[in-house]
Amino acid sequence: MSKKSVRCQICESTTKQFLDLGEHPPCNFLNEHELQQEILYPMVVHFCPVCSLVQLGKPVNQEALFLPHTGYHHIAALSSSFSKHLDVLASKTAKKFNLKPKDLVVEIGANDGALLEAFQKKNVRVLGVDPSDIAEIAANRGLPVLKKFFNEEIASEIVDTCGQARIMTALNVFAHLSSLHSVVRGIEKLLTADGVFVSENGYILDLIRDMQYDFIYQEHLRYYSLHALIYLFNMSGMDVFDVERIPEHGGSIRVFACKKGAYRISNSVTVLLKEEVRFGLNTFDTYMEFSKKVKDHRKSLRKMLEKIRAEGGTIAGLTFPARAETLLTYCGIGPKIISYVTEWSDIKIGKFTPGTHIKVVDQDILFGDKAPDYGLMLSWHIQEELIARFRKNGFKGKFIIPLPTPAIIS
């Protein structure tokens, strides 16, 4: 592969390429007449030796990913475990920072409004900012939503109309934003003097350690370490003053940031920075070793699935999160191996998967006479929750867990 250097999206230093996953589309489900119109983009991953950011080399424009015509489909509260996670986050944040009724909470990437609704129950004012179709769900719940991309200009508009925010949140969207520095400057502008920005991002340490290369997809422009986030916030006059590691999405970090000097920096920050150094997150060799393991994994997963098919076994994909597009497309797993993908989301049923063009059907097929012999667990990062649900509903087949090491559960 041709290893081209690109500029870091945080510090503009020259990056180093370490992984080429081929060409991939955005994770938008397709109608049959759209299959030939699907656009593929290179998905090449780079490391910045200066600020330790991991990023895509050539990001897809966010207008092609999240605006209403794109068919963006992620719904935050669809998973019961994540819905509980949002309720707990709202309660802990309200208590930790002693929120009052006049305080404003602003969520960047409000999605279906589940987190805003949880905060609203704490008797504070709320506002969501989200340009996608899914934000209509929040609006239909009666929650105030600006259907725009958040940036410095939008922050000024909110200050003029609503005042400054005591709390701002961005859950699993901070990796999506293309105008990154404008967003951070907007956050700094919108926060009160004692305001706090709470973000949750997939954690690059967990991604590397647990072989979660499927979490790399077109909607995720960047993959953060704590080192990279501190570097980013410092550039806009902000401190990272606390951090927590959380299990969501296969391993994430919850980071608390504020205006410079507003809060004492917790020991948790120092502890995690040292752990990152011990693991080797600041060293290019770590990423090159990961790249080799990714290539080896592709061979082993294909070998397992092809053996099952050669012996006459049938395989269905079980649910289709965005990360499944990377796994299936990179590994070359299409309709010849997987008969169909099952879903319970009406947004996806009846369409075709991005990249591999596998038919999406209602999950009820798993519980009758035509059930497959095997279910490939594409949402493997929440396998315990899903296996219990599928067993309860009557699925008698075996489960294939694709990552971190391919395995079969009877």
C-alpha positions in Angstrom: 0.0 0.0 0.0 1.1 3.5 -0.6 1.8 5.2 2.7 0.9 8.9 2.3 1.4 11.3 5.2 -1.4 13.6 6.1 -1.8 16.4 8.7 -3.0 15.7 12.2 -6.6 16.9 12.8 -5.5 18.3 16.2 -2.0 19.7 16.0 -1.4 19.7 12.2 1.9 17.6 12.5 2.8 15.0 9.9 1.1 11.7 10.7 2.2 8.1 10.0 0.0 5.5 8.3 -0.3 2.1 10.0 -3.5 0.4 8.8 -5.3 0.2 5.4 -8.8 -1.3 5.7 -9.7 -0.8 2.0 -12.6 1.2 0.7 -15.8 1.5 2.6 -19.2 3.4 2.3 -20.8 5.4 5.1 -23.0 3.1 7.3 -26.3 3.9 5.6 -28.8 1.2 4.8 -29.8 0.9 1.2 -33.0 0.2 -0.8 -32.5 -2.2 -3.7 -32.4 0.6 -6.4 -29.6 2.4 -4.4 -27.2 -0.6 -4.4 -25.4 0.5 -7.6 -25.2 4.1 -6.5 -23.3 3.4 -3.2 -20.1 5.5 -2.9 -16.9 4.0 -1.3 -14.2 6.0 0.3 -10.7 4.9 1.4 -10.4 4.0 5.1 -6.7 4.4 6.0 -5.7 5.0 9.6 -2.9 7.2 10.8 -1.0 8.0 14.1 0.3 11.4 15.1 3.7 11.1 16.9 3.3 14.6 18.5 -0.2 14.6 20.1 -0.9 10.8 19.9 -4.1 11.2 17.9 -5.3 8.3 15.8 -7.4 9.4 12.8 -8.6 8.5 9.4 -6.3 9.9 6.7 -9.0 11.2 4.4 -12.3 11.9 6.3 -15.6 11.9 4.6 -17.4 15.2 4.8 -19.9 15.2 7.6 -22.7 16.5 5.3 -22.4 13.1 3.5 -22.8 11.3 6.8 -25.4 12.9 9.0 -27.7 15.3 7.1 -31.3 14.2 6.7 -30.9 12.8 3.1 -28.2 10.4 4.2 -30.4 7.9 6.1 -28.3 8.1 9.3 -29.9 5.4 11.6 -28.3 5.2 15.0 -30.8 5.5 17.9 -29.2 6.0 21.3 -31.8 4.3 23.5 -32.4 1.3 21.3 -30.2 -0.8 23.7 -31.7 -1.2 27.1 -28.3 -1.2 28.7 -27.3 2.1 27.1 -30.7 3.6 28.0 -29.9 2.8 31.7 -26.4 4.2 31.1 -27.9 7.6 30.1 -30.2 7.8 33.1 -27.3 7.1 35.5 -25.1 9.7 33.7 -27.7 12.4 34.1 -28.3 11.6 37.8 -24.5 11.4 38.6 -23.8 14.7 36.7 -26.7 16.6 38.3 -25.5 15.5 41.8 -21.8 15.9 41.2 -22.2 19.5 40.0 -25.2 20.5 42.1 -27.4 21.5 39.1 -30.2 24.1 39.8 -33.5 24.6 38.0 -32.3 27.6 36.0 -29.2 25.8 34.8 -28.9 24.9 31.1 -27.8 21.5 29.8 -26.8 21.5 26.1 -26.2 18.2 24.3 -24.1 18.1 21.0 -25.5 15.2 19.0 -28.8 14.9 20.9 -30.0 11.9 18.8 -33.4 10.7 20.0 -33.3 12.9 23.1 -32.9 10.1 25.6 -30.1 11.9 27.6 -31.9 15.3 27.4 -35.0 13.7 28.7 -33.1 12.2 31.6 -31.7 15.6 32.4 -35.1 17.2 32.1 -36.3 15.0 34.9 -33.7 16.8 37.1 -35.7 20.0 36.6 -33.1 21.8 34.5 -33.4 23.5 31.1 -32.2 21.4 28.2 -31.3 22.0 24.5 -30.1 19.6 21.9 -28.0 20.4 18.8 -28.2 17.7 16.0 -28.7 18.0 12.2 -29.8 14.3 11.6 -33.2 12.8 11.0 -33.0 11.0 14.3 -33.3 14.3 16.1 -36.9 14.5 15.0 -37.6 11.8 17.6 -36.4 14.2 20.3 -38.4 17.1 18.8 -41.5 14.9 18.7 -41.0 14.2 22.5 -41.3 18.0 23.0 -37.6 18.5 23.6 -36.0 21.7 22.1 -33.6 20.8 19.3 -31.5 22.9 16.9 -31.2 20.9 13.7 -27.7 22.2 12.9 -24.1 21.2 13.2 -22.6 22.6 16.4 -19.7 25.1 16.0 -18.5 28.4 17.4 -21.2 30.4 15.5 -24.0 28.2 16.8 -22.6 28.6 20.3 -22.9 32.4 20.1 -26.5 32.0 18.9 -27.3 29.8 21.9 -25.7 32.3 24.3 -27.8 35.1 22.9 -31.1 33.2 23.1 -30.7 30.9 26.0 -27.7 32.1 28.0 -24.6 30.0 28.9 -24.6 26.3 29.7 -23.7 24.9 33.1 -23.3 21.4 31.5 -22.6 20.4 28.0 -22.4 16.8 26.8 -21.2 15.0 23.6 -21.6 11.2 23.8 -20.0 9.2 21.0 -20.2 12.1 18.6 -16.9 13.9 19.4 -15.2 11.6 17.0 -17.6 12.5 14.2 -17.2 16.3 14.1 -15.2 17.6 11.2 -14.8 21.3 12.3 -13.1 20.1 15.5 -11.4 23.3 16.7 -14.5 25.4 16.0 -16.5 23.0 18.1 -14.1 23.2 21.0 -14.0 27.0 20.8 -17.8 26.9 20.8 -17.8 24.7 23.9 -15.5 27.1 25.7 -17.6 30.1 24.7 -20.9 28.5 25.7 -19.9 27.2 29.1 -20.4 29.3 32.3 -17.3 30.1 34.4 -17.9 26.9 36.4 -19.4 25.0 33.5 -18.4 21.5 32.6 -18.2 19.7 29.3 -18.7 15.9 29.6 -17.7 13.8 26.6 -17.7 10.0 26.1 -15.5 8.5 23.4 -14.4 5.1 22.3 -11.0 4.6 23.9 -8.1 3.8 21.7 -6.4 1.8 24.4 -9.4 -0.6 24.6 -9.6 -0.6 20.8 -6.0 -1.7 20.4 -5.9 -4.1 23.3 -9.2 -5.9 22.4 -8.7 -6.0 18.6 -11.7 -3.7 18.1 -10.8 -2.7 14.6 -14.5 -2.9 13.6 -15.0 0.3 15.7 -13.0 2.1 12.9 -15.6 3.3 10.4 -16.3 6.3 8.2 -18.4 8.1 10.7 -15.5 8.1 13.2 -12.9 10.5 12.0 -10.7 10.3 15.2 -9.9 7.7 17.9 -8.8 9.4 21.2 -6.3 8.8 23.9 -6.4 11.0 27.0 -3.1 12.5 25.8 -4.7 13.6 22.6 -7.8 15.1 24.3 -5.7 17.1 26.8 -3.7 18.5 23.9 -6.9 19.4 22.0 -8.5 21.2 25.0 -5.4 23.0 25.9 -5.3 24.6 22.5 -8.6 26.4 23.3 -7.9 27.4 26.8 -9.5 24.4 28.6 -8.4 21.8 31.1 -9.3 18.1 31.3 -9.8 17.9 35.1 -11.3 14.4 35.5 -11.6 11.1 33.6 -13.4 7.8 34.0 -13.1 4.5 32.1 -16.5 3.1 31.3 -17.5 -0.2 29.5 -19.8 1.3 26.9 -19.2 0.5 23.2 -16.5 -2.0 24.1 -14.6 0.4 26.2 -14.8 4.2 26.4 -13.5 7.1 28.4 -15.7 9.8 30.0 -13.7 13.1 30.1 -14.6 16.2 32.1 -13.3 19.5 30.7 -13.7 23.1 31.9 -12.4 26.6 31.4 -8.7 26.9 32.3 -8.3 26.8 36.1 -12.0 26.4 37.0 -11.5 23.0 38.7 -8.6 21.2 40.4 -7.2 18.5 38.2 -8.0 15.0 39.7 -5.4 12.3 40.2 -7.4 10.1 37.8 -5.9 12.2 35.0 -2.3 11.5 36.1 -3.0 7.8 36.6 -4.5 7.2 33.2 -1.8 9.2 31.4 0.8 6.9 33.0 -1.1 3.8 32.0 -1.2 5.1 28.4 2.6 5.4 28.4 3.0 1.9 29.9 0.8 0.5 27.2 2.6 2.2 24.4 -0.1 4.5 23.1 2.5 7.1 22.3 4.7 4.7 20.3 4.2 4.0 16.6 5.4 0.3 17.0 2.3 -0.4 19.0 0.1 0.5 16.1 2.2 -1.4 13.5 1.8 -4.5 15.7 -1.9 -4.0 15.9 -2.1 -3.7 12.1 -0.5 -7.2 11.7 -3.0 -8.7 14.2 -5.9 -7.2 12.2 -4.7 -8.9 9.0 -4.3 -12.2 10.8 -7.8 -11.9 12.3 -9.3 -11.5 8.9 -7.8 -14.8 7.8 -8.9 -16.7 10.9 -12.5 -15.4 10.8 -13.0 -16.2 7.1 -11.6 -19.7 7.6 -14.1 -20.4 10.4 -17.1 -19.1 8.4 -16.1 -20.8 5.2 -15.7 -24.1 7.0 -19.2 -23.8 8.4 -20.6 -23.1 5.0 -18.7 -25.9 3.3 -20.2 -28.4 5.9 -23.7 -27.2 5.0 -24.3 -24.9 7.9 -26.3 -21.7 7.5 -25.3 -18.4 9.0 -27.3 -15.2 9.8 -26.0 -11.9 11.0 -27.5 -10.9 14.3 -28.2 -7.1 14.4 -26.2 -4.6 12.4 -24.5 -1.8 14.3 -22.3 0.7 12.3 -19.2 -1.2 13.3 -20.4 -4.3 11.4 -19.9 -2.6 8.1 -16.1 -2.5 8.7 -15.9 -6.1 9.9 -17.9 -7.6 7.0 -16.5 -5.4 4.2 -12.9 -5.7 5.3 -13.2 -9.5 5.7 -15.1 -10.0 2.5 -18.1 -11.5 4.2 -21.2 -11.1 1.9 -24.4 -12.9 0.9 -22.5 -16.1 -0.1 -21.5 -16.6 3.5 -24.3 -14.8 5.4 -27.8 -15.6 4.2 -29.4 -12.5 5.8 -29.0 -10.0 8.7 -31.7 -9.9 11.3 -32.9 -6.7 13.0 -35.6 -5.3 15.2 -35.3 -1.7 14.0 -37.9 -0.8 11.4 -35.4 1.7 10.0 -33.3 -1.2 8.7 -35.7 -4.0 8.0 -36.3 -4.6 4.3 -33.2 -2.8 3.2 -29.6 -4.0 2.4 -26.5 -3.6 4.5 -23.9 -1.0 3.4 -20.8 -2.4 1.7 -21.8 -6.0 1.6 -25.4 -5.7 0.4 -26.9 -8.4 2.6 -30.7 -8.4 2.9 -32.0 -7.2 6.3 -35.0 -9.1 7.7 -37.1 -9.1 10.8 -35.5 -11.0 13.7 -38.6 -13.2 14.1 -37.1 -15.5 11.5 -34.7 -16.7 14.2 -37.4 -18.2 16.3 -39.2 -20.5 13.8 -38.7 -23.5 11.6 -36.4 -21.5 9.2 -33.9 -20.4 11.8 -30.2 -20.6 10.8 -27.7 -22.9 12.4 -25.5 -20.1 13.4 -25.8 -16.4 14.3 -22.8 -14.2 13.7 -22.9 -11.7 16.7 -22.2 -8.4 14.9 -22.9 -6.4 18.1 -20.4 -8.7 19.9 -19.5 -5.9 22.4 -22.9 -6.4 24.1 -23.0 -10.1 23.5 -24.2 -11.0 27.1 -27.3 -8.8 26.8 -28.1 -10.0 23.3 -27.5 -13.7 23.8 -29.9 -13.7 26.8 -32.5 -11.9 24.7 -32.2 -14.2 21.7 -32.3 -17.3 23.9 -35.3 -16.0 25.8 -37.1 -15.4 22.5 -36.4 -19.0 21.3 -33.2 -19.0 19.1 -31.7 -22.5 19.4 -28.7 -22.0 17.1 -25.0 -21.4 17.9 -23.5 -18.0 18.3 -20.3 -17.0 16.5 -18.4 -14.3 18.4 -16.1 -12.6 15.8 -13.8 -10.6 18.0 -11.4 -10.3 19.6 -10.7 -14.0 18.7 -13.3 -15.9 16.6 -15.2 -18.3 18.8 -18.4 -20.4 18.8 -20.8 -20.5 21.7 -23.2 -23.5 21.7 
